[in-house]
Amino acid sequence: MARHLITSALPYINGIKHLGNMVGSMLPADVYSRYLRQRGHDVLYICATDEHGTPAELAAKEQGLPVAEFCAQAHDAQKAVYDGFALAFDYFGRSSSPQNREITQHFARRLNENGFIEERAIRQVYSPTDGRFLPDRYVEGTCPHCGYDKARGDQCENCTRVLDPTDLINPRSAISGSTDLEVRETKHLFLLQSKLQHEVEEWVAAHEEEWPQLASSIARKWLTEGLHDRAITRDLDWGIPVPADTWPELAAEGKVFYVWFDAPIEYIGATKEWSDADPENRNWKSWWYESDLGENPVRYTEFMAKDNVPFHTVMFPATQLGIREPWKKVDYVKAFNWLTYYGGKFSTSQKRGVFTDQALDILPADYWRYFLIANAPESDDSSFTWEHFTATVNKDLADTLGNFVNRVLSFSKKRFGDEVPAGKAAGAPETKLGEEIAGLLAEYETQMESLQFRKAAAALRALWSAGNSYLEEKAPWLEIKTDPEAAALTLRTAMNLIHLYAVVSEPFIPSSAAAMRAAFSLTSDTATWVSADEARALTAVPAGTPFTVPPVLFAKLTDEDLETYKERFGGDQA
């Protein structure tokens, strides 16, 4: 049994996230975690809300709340949505936790002791109108690289280039909108990434061949351009404070750590939150500190969209290397391109596209989970359209899977009663089916283990289709007229397929999978994985097992539904 540590990019605290955010990090991490647990591995899936930085302050100001109160409410609201999507985190923490504060300050002290932090005087944007220095995200303007007119002072949302506020053309305050800005001198802490460039290059070189091309190419691009020393403190009221025992002057000025310095550390901080909740049975260091891992090492996999890749493949590893302590570093970075909305970007800040709470208001989570993973933006950007969504739900979920389940169970109940019929012994068609199912299951496992989600979804869909082909070939509605025992065999075999589908579909559609398993009164209702031999035999549900017909698993979406969705959210004109 292997140990798998899994993290997904921390969602910002400033509002409910859109579908692109879901498919680019948390959902695939959940699908993979569920699969590994079913295979018997020891899995720890950690995530948290990212609560520091300008977005939190601006969002709290907009709602007229103290920032701490806003973050507490927003954390609960986000967690409720993720529960609705059935994301099975082992722990969903908060980057504002005491644990993250403790570890972040420890990291900063260690980097300083090792000569990788330097205090520098810099010239920073100051707003006389607001009476304060403006951290990077408090400055907006036009990107000098792509011309996007809503670029922020830390990064352009359009082209992903990292910026400084002084790079922006026609800058303005994000607080007041004032263009009356000055540049004044102030002091900040800098992480000397330039001194760590060679070590980061060696570390990336040892891992990048295993990573998907998207992750490795972004990391290599940043290293080729050279690592620059970067300010890791900001002038904000909210954040992890600079420790006064190390930098008394800056602490007195109220400096806090830059959100991108403390956010990745929260993966560790959240694990400590999890551990502190049950210290007798949980040891956070056994997941994160190499000398505490023992003889059972941890494989660490991160999930994120492409705009987060530089921070996780270059910047945070630089921090970990500079600490000179044996903290666990990522083994595999699963990076995603963007899910677009009719070719345009989903955007939290611009409220463009379908947001996760709205999605759950429309349809149950399994509809969304399946569609998003089956169309995950792995090799390139993929586009969400209501037409594609409706067609996928109807064809794959309603017709291929849902209709199969309903047809088989309803027909068997009508003709043979409430127990799985026995029928005659399996013959050549069942042997052929078993081999096909075993082969498709192996393909599904291969794609899941290589984190190729679209291909895994295609293999899962092929498993569902195999059952329909078998049913059409055997035609129990005709068999029963001349050979009831043959029809009983067909239905018993099909019921075993339903149970197999319930198990192997669990990572994608957990609620529907549970409903399929619950249709059979078995002594053990678990989703333990199916072996190749079990797939060939198709005997997990023996004759005589009581069963019920569950409600319709997936309702077909109508043309009227489609038009309603397009009218509410916008269609191709978006």
NUDREN-77408 format. One record per residue (C-alpha): y, z, x; residue in three letters. Coordinates in steps of 0.1 Angstrom, whole numbers, plus 5000, padded with zeros to 4 digits. Example, Ala and Ser with C-alpha at 12.3 -4.5 7.8 and 13.67 -1.06 7.14 Angstrom:
BEGIN
495550785123ALA 498950715137SER 
//
This chain:
BEGIN
500050005000MET 503349895015ALA 506650075011ARG 509549854998HIS 513149964998LEU 515249734975ILE 518949724970THR 521149494950SER 524949434956ALA 526949724941LEU 528749614909PRO 532449684910TYR 533649954887ILE 536449744871ASN 534749624839GLY 531449504825ILE 529949224846LYS 529148864836HIS 525848684836LEU 526548534870GLY 526748884885ASN 523548984868MET 521448684881VAL 522948704916GLY 521849054924SER 520549314900MET 518149114878LEU 516148944906PRO 515949274924ALA 514549424892ASP 512049144887VAL 510849174923TYR 510649554921SER 508649544889ARG 506249294904TYR 505649504936LEU 505049824915ARG 502449634895GLN 500749534927ARG 500549904937GLY 503249924963HIS 505550214968ASP 508950094957VAL 512450244958LEU 515050034940TYR 518550174946ILE 521950054932CYS 525250214923ALA 528750144910THR 531250054938ASP 534150274928GLU 536650264955HIS 539350024965GLY 542149844946THR 540149724916PRO 539450084905ALA 543050184908GLU 544449884891LEU 541849904862ALA 542550274857ALA 546350204857LYS 545849934831GLU 543950174808GLN 546350464815GLY 543650694829LEU 543350904860PRO 541250694884VAL 538450954886ALA 538150974848GLU 538250594845PHE 535450554871CYS 533250814854ALA 533550634820GLN 533050294835ALA 529950404854HIS 528350524822ASP 529350204804ALA 527849984831GLN 524750194832LYS 524250154795ALA 524349774798VAL 521849774827TYR 519650004806ASP 519949744779GLY 518749474803PHE 515849704812ALA 516849724848LEU 514349984862ALA 516450134890PHE 514850434907ASP 518450554910TYR 521850424900PHE 524450614918GLY 528150624924ARG 529950544957SER 532450824949SER 529651074953SER 529851374977PRO 526751224995GLN 528450895002ASN 531551085014ARG 529451295038GLU 527550995053ILE 530550765055THR 532551025074GLN 529551085097HIS 529350715104PHE 533050695112ALA 532850985136ARG 529850845154ARG 531550505157LEU 534650675171ASN 532550875196GLU 530850555208ASN 534150375214GLY 534050135184PHE 536950265164ILE 540550245176GLU 543850355160GLU 546350075159ARG 549950035146ALA 550049725123ILE 552649555102ARG 551749585066GLN 553149465033VAL 555449715016TYR 556849694981SER 560249864977PRO 559849814939THR 556550014939ASP 557650244967GLY 554450214986ARG 552450005011PHE 550249754994LEU 546549745004PRO 545149395006ASP 544049364970ARG 547449484958TYR 548849154971VAL 548148834953GLU 549348474961GLY 548248124970THR 545348084994CYS 546447895026PRO 543047735029HIS 542247594994CYS 545547634974GLY 544047874948TYR 547048044933ASP 545348374923LYS 543848464958ALA 543748824967ARG 544948975000GLY 541449045012ASP 539448735001GLN 539948414981CYS 537748424951GLU 537748044950ASN 536747944986CYS 535448294998THR 537548285029ARG 538448635042VAL 542248685043LEU 544948925053ASP 547748985028PRO 550248825052THR 548148505051ASP 549048445014LEU 551648185004ILE 554248314978ASN 552848674978PRO 553548914950ARG 552649274941SER 549549314919ALA 551049634906ILE 554549514894SER 554449144901GLY 557449184924SER 558048924950THR 560449154968ASP 558049244996LEU 558649365031GLU 556549405062VAL 556649745078ARG 554749925105GLU 551950175097THR 548850305115LYS 545250235106HIS 541750265120LEU 540049945133PHE 536349885137LEU 535949695170LEU 533549435158GLN 534449215188SER 532749465211LYS 529549445189LEU 529449065186GLN 526649015211HIS 524449295196GLU 524949155161VAL 524048805173GLU 520848925188GLU 519949115157TRP 520748815134VAL 518748585157ALA 515748815153ALA 515848795115HIS 517548475104GLU 514448245106GLU 512848455079GLU 515948465056TRP 516648185031PRO 518947915045GLN 521848025024LEU 521848375040ALA 521248265076SER 523747985075SER 526548215063ILE 525748475089ALA 525648215116ARG 528948065105LYS 530648395108TRP 529148465142LEU 530148125155THR 533748185144GLU 533648515162GLY 533748875150LEU 537249015148HIS 538349375149ASP 538949485113ARG 541049755097ALA 538750005079ILE 541350225063THR 543750165035ARG 546850325019ASP 545250424985LEU 545150744964ASP 541450694956TRP 538750664982GLY 536750855009ILE 539451035030PRO 539650995067VAL 538251325081PRO 541051555093ALA 538951695121ASP 538951355138THR 542151185127TRP 544551465116PRO 547651245115GLU 546050975094LEU 544451225071ALA 547751395065ALA 549151055055GLU 546451025029GLY 544550725045LYS 541150645029VAL 538350425042PHE 538350055032TYR 535950005003VAL 533949745022TRP 533350015049PHE 531950275025ASP 530250054999ALA 527249945019PRO 526850305032ILE 526450394995GLU 522950244996TYR 522050535018ILE 524350774999GLY 522750684965ALA 519250744981THR 520451084991LYS 521751144955GLU 518251054943TRP 516651284968SER 519051574962ASP 518051564925ALA 514451654934ASP 514451774971PRO 510951924969GLU 509451584961ASN 511851334976ARG 512951275012ASN 515851025015TRP 515551005053LYS 511950885050SER 513350565036TRP 516450525059TRP 515950695092TYR 513550515115GLU 512350825132SER 511450975098ASP 509450675085LEU 506250785101GLY 503250555103GLU 504050385070ASN 507150165077PRO 509550045051VAL 510349675043ARG 514049655032TYR 515149375010THR 518749314998GLU 519749094968PHE 523248954966MET 525448654958ALA 526748434986LYS 530248594987ASP 528648924997ASN 526448785024VAL 528948815054PRO 529349195047PHE 525649255046HIS 524449025074THR 527249085099VAL 529749355091MET 527349635079PHE 524849565107PRO 527649595132ALA 528449935117THR 524850045119GLN 524449915155LEU 527650085166GLY 526550425153ILE 523750435179ARG 521450615155GLU 518150475142PRO 519150385106TRP 516950125088LYS 518549785087LYS 517749505063VAL 514649295068ASP 515149025042TYR 518448905026VAL 517848724993LYS 521148534987ALA 522048344956PHE 524548074949ASN 526748094918TRP 525848054882LEU 528647854867THR 529747834831TYR 529847464821TYR 530647384857GLY 533447644860GLY 533247984876LYS 532348294857PHE 535048544864SER 535448914857THR 539148904865SER 539848604843GLN 537248704815LYS 535648364816ARG 532048314805GLY 529548534789VAL 529548904798PHE 526449114799THR 527449344770ASP 528249044748GLN 524948884757ALA 523049194744LEU 525049184712ASP 523848824706ILE 520148844716LEU 517549084731PRO 517449124768ALA 514248934774ASP 515848604762TYR 518448644789TRP 516248774816ARG 513848484813TYR 516548214811PHE 518548354840LEU 515548394864ILE 514048054854ALA 517447894863ASN 518448124892ALA 520947964915PRO 518847964946GLU 519147634963SER 522547544949ASP 524947654921ASP 523447624886SER 525347574854SER 524947784822PHE 525447584790THR 524547694755TRP 522647374750GLU 520347444780HIS 519947814770PHE 518947724735THR 516547454746ALA 514847694771THR 514547974746VAL 513047744720ASN 510647554743LYS 509447824767ASP 509748154749LEU 509448064712ALA 507047764712ASP 504947804744THR 504548184745LEU 505648334712GLY 503948084690ASN 500748104710PHE 500548484705VAL 501348464668ASN 498948174661ARG 496048334678VAL 496348684664LEU 497348584628SER 494448334626PHE 491948574640SER 493048854616LYS 492848614587LYS 489348484595ARG 487648764614PHE 489549084605GLY 491349354626ASP 489049354656GLU 488549104684VAL 485648884674PRO 482648844696ALA 481348494691GLY 478948324714LYS 478848344752ALA 481548164773ALA 480747804781GLY 482047524803ALA 485547514787PRO 486047884793GLU 484847854829THR 487247564835LYS 490047764819LEU 489248074841GLY 489447864873GLU 492747714861GLU 494248054853ILE 493148204886ALA 494747914905GLY 498047934885LEU 498048314890LEU 497748264928ALA 500648024927GLU 502748274907TYR 501948544932GLU 502748324962THR 506148234947GLN 506948594937MET 506048724972GLU 508248464988SER 511048554964LEU 511248194950GLN 512148294915PHE 512647954899ARG 509247844912LYS 507648174900ALA 509048114866ALA 507547764866ALA 504147904875ALA 504448164848LEU 505347894823ARG 502347694835ALA 500147994828LEU 501448004792TRP 501047634788SER 497347654799ALA 496647874770GLY 498147624746ASN 496147344761SER 492947534758TYR 493747624721LEU 494447254713GLU 491247144730GLU 489047394713LYS 490847384679ALA 489447694664PRO 490847604630TRP 488347314630LEU 485547494648GLU 485447764622ILE 484447504596LYS 481247414614THR 480647684640ASP 482248024633PRO 480748174665GLU 482347904686ALA 485747974669ALA 485248344675ALA 484748274712LEU 487848064714THR 489948334697LEU 488448614719ARG 489248404750THR 492848334737ALA 493348704730MET 492348784766ASN 494948524777LEU 497548714756ILE 496649034774HIS 496848864808LEU 500248714798TYR 501449064789ALA 500649184824VAL 501948904845VAL 505048844823SER 506149204826GLU 508549144856PRO 510348874836PHE 510248994800ILE 509249364800PRO 509949444764SER 507949144750SER 505149214775ALA 504949574762ALA 504749444727ALA 501849204736MET 499949484754ARG 500449714724ALA 498849464701ALA 495449574715PHE 494149924710SER 492849974746LEU 492250304762THR 494750224790SER 497950044781ASP 499049974817THR 500549664833ALA 498349694864THR 498149354881TRP 495249114873VAL 492849024901SER 491648664906ALA 488248764894ASP 489648924863GLU 491648614857ALA 488548394859ARG 486548624836ALA 489148684809LEU 487248994796THR 489849274798ALA 489949284759VAL 486349314748PRO 484949224714ALA 485449494688GLY 488849604702THR 491249674672PRO 494449474673PHE 497549414653THR 499849114649VAL 503249204664PRO 506449084649PRO 507748744661VAL 508348784698LEU 511048514701PHE 513048374672ALA 513948004676LYS 517647934679LEU 519047694654THR 521747424657ASP 523947664637GLU 523347934663ASP 524247694690LEU 527547594673GLU 528347964667THR 527948044704TYR 529947754715LYS 532747834691GLU 532848194703ARG 532648144740PHE 533647784745GLY 531447484752GLY 531747184775ASP 535547184770GLN 535547514790ALA 
//
